[in-house]
Amino acid sequence: MGKFKGRIKEKDLSHLTAAEISKVDYIVSCDRDFKKAKTKIAVLTPKEFAKKFGIKPFESEY
Protein backbone atom coordinates (compact mmCIF):
# COMPACT_ATOMS: atom_id res chain seq x y z
CA MET A 1 0.00 0.00 0.00
CA GLY A 2 2.93 2.28 0.63
CA LYS A 3 3.78 2.17 -3.07
CA PHE A 4 0.53 3.95 -3.97
CA LYS A 5 -0.02 6.09 -0.87
CA GLY A 6 -0.34 9.71 -1.91
CA ARG A 7 -1.02 8.77 -5.54
CA ILE A 8 -4.69 7.89 -4.98
CA LYS A 9 -7.40 8.72 -2.46
CA GLU A 10 -7.13 6.86 0.83
CA LYS A 11 -10.53 5.19 0.28
CA ASP A 12 -9.32 3.70 -3.04
CA LEU A 13 -5.89 2.65 -1.81
CA SER A 14 -6.90 -0.86 -0.75
CA HIS A 15 -8.68 -1.49 -4.07
CA LEU A 16 -5.68 -0.43 -6.13
CA THR A 17 -3.31 -2.44 -3.93
CA ALA A 18 -5.49 -5.57 -4.23
CA ALA A 19 -5.64 -5.15 -8.02
CA GLU A 20 -1.86 -4.82 -8.19
CA ILE A 21 -1.22 -7.84 -5.97
CA SER A 22 -3.75 -9.91 -7.94
CA LYS A 23 -2.12 -8.85 -11.22
CA VAL A 24 -5.43 -8.01 -12.84
CA ASP A 25 -5.47 -6.87 -16.46
CA TYR A 26 -8.02 -4.10 -15.97
CA ILE A 27 -9.61 -1.86 -13.39
CA VAL A 28 -13.11 -0.90 -14.45
CA SER A 29 -14.12 2.38 -12.87
CA CYS A 30 -15.50 5.83 -13.58
CA ASP A 31 -13.16 7.22 -10.92
CA ARG A 32 -10.44 9.16 -12.77
CA ASP A 33 -8.09 8.89 -9.80
CA PHE A 34 -7.17 5.33 -10.77
CA LYS A 35 -5.66 6.63 -14.02
CA LYS A 36 -3.79 9.34 -12.13
CA ALA A 37 -2.17 6.68 -9.92
CA LYS A 38 -0.03 5.67 -12.93
CA THR A 39 0.01 1.92 -12.53
CA LYS A 40 0.72 -0.72 -15.16
CA ILE A 41 -2.91 -1.83 -14.90
CA ALA A 42 -5.18 -0.54 -17.67
CA VAL A 43 -8.02 1.58 -16.29
CA LEU A 44 -11.20 1.53 -18.36
CA THR A 45 -14.65 3.00 -17.91
CA PRO A 46 -17.49 0.46 -17.95
CA LYS A 47 -18.36 1.58 -21.49
CA GLU A 48 -14.75 1.17 -22.69
CA PHE A 49 -14.55 -2.27 -21.09
CA ALA A 50 -17.78 -3.41 -22.77
CA LYS A 51 -16.63 -2.15 -26.16
CA LYS A 52 -13.25 -3.87 -25.78
CA PHE A 53 -14.99 -7.22 -25.51
CA GLY A 54 -17.59 -6.61 -28.20
CA ILE A 55 -20.46 -5.97 -25.84
CA LYS A 56 -22.79 -3.22 -26.98
CA PRO A 57 -22.96 -0.70 -24.13
CA PHE A 58 -26.21 1.02 -23.28
CA GLU A 59 -27.27 3.86 -21.06
CA SER A 60 -28.81 2.99 -17.73
CA GLU A 61 -30.34 4.92 -14.88
CA TYR A 62 -27.80 3.53 -12.40
Helices and strands as residue ranges (DSSP letters): H 10-22, E 26-28, H 33-36, E 42-44, H 46-52
